[in-house]
Amino acid sequence: MNLDAAKKLITRYIEGHADFIIKAEIAERYYQVQNDIVFRKPKKKPGSDATEVENPLRNADNRIPHSFYELLVDQKAAYMFTTPPLFDVKDDETNQVIANVLGDGWAKRAKLLCVNASNARVAWIHYWVDKETGFQYGVVPSAQIIPVWSTKLDQQLLAVLRVYKDIDPEDGEMYDVYEYWTDTECQAFRKRAADEIVTGLMDYPCFTDFYEAGETDSANTMVHDLGAVPFIPFFNNSIPSSDLDRVKDLIDAYDKTYSGFMNDLEDIQEIIFVLTNYGGASEDGELNKFLKDLKYYKTICTDSVGSGDTSGVSTLTIDIPVEARDKMLEITRKAIFDMGQGIDPQQQGLDATSGEAMKFLYALLELKAGLMETEFRLGFNELVRAICHANNRDCGTIIQTWTRTSIRNDAELVAMCAQSEEIVSKKTILKHHPFVENAEDEEKQLQKEQKERDAQLDAYDDTHQHEPAGGEGGEGNV
């Protein structure tokens, strides 16, 4: 792809990607508990000169964000990926290769995929083969990826345009970098952050080592033999949509109501005195005298102008509709967890509930997790096949074992595993046993212990075979 074609392609896809970035950033902001309430402008009232002035009776300006969205996303991530999925390709050696490639950071990266997909509708893994360390993979921020999909029903991924910012160590300037990946190569372009694409885009010779080694025809192009576009999508659900879409308006309403309640408590926490025909009451000195007389003498003097006069002192208090706001907050909170398909940690009435009945708490969360699991299974299968391809290993059917982290009755699970013997395979029982974290390791340990027991039995048999028939004395029975 020449430079002119790159300018047209990048311009075309960047424009359509702006809306995706905005929505992803809003969801990421709510996940960091930076809700819209934090950026709300203070309320003002119109002034007589058509300007806006602050209301002296309404000085409180509480903006309290609530972390409902963060809780909902973390619940799903912990429920699904505290114990990450295990993969079985029916070959122990290949299984070990896959486990080694995934590495110690597999659980953390799986959780990050879940969080990114929940916020941005889709998460991405990028993989490559390093000459020294072999197969490598990493989670790419969703906002950096612009996919190019096939128009066919299978929606095959044809290419990926990755966009990110980078600082050139030589001139210290910020650049926008564009990497265009296909199933055979990657081309790199860049421009200064302040320049336009049409006038500022240039080739980015970041693959100089490959060019000097004769592995590519240009310093801005890298040829690879991965056999596919080395990016894997992980969609949040089948639509796809963000988890924030369902609950944003409810969270905003809760923040607004709660913050307004706090403002009322601060602004109207003291009695307001209404003085009628109290001479000079507008001066600070007279107001101080009024308060001192009221405190010391418990009385004050007012000027009367005759019958029907309303001179005197009255108090103004404002009743805050506490019950209505409490009900509003209660209803909104319940709606947040219902619409967000989560578990309210303040849910009451569960003290005497059995472990099995507690599972019903996870009904909505399981529904949401199941929709994500359906999409993630496709991505994980693709990742496992890419690992096998890079290591020259055959990969047929892939069995994925998912474990939910929730309240459970371990005694009941152990009993079910015991009752399943001779009905299902021993390996399947080990995979679902609550005490087993890795079925392959547990199977090897059982085999080792069985060999040790067999060796002890053989030693015992050998000892008794060499003993005299008559016992210790060596004499037989007459």
Summary of the structure (lengths in Angstrom):
residues: 478
radius of gyration: 35.2
end to end distance: 103.1
largest distance: 142.5
contacts: 1254
relative contact order: 0.12
helix: 46%
strand: 17%
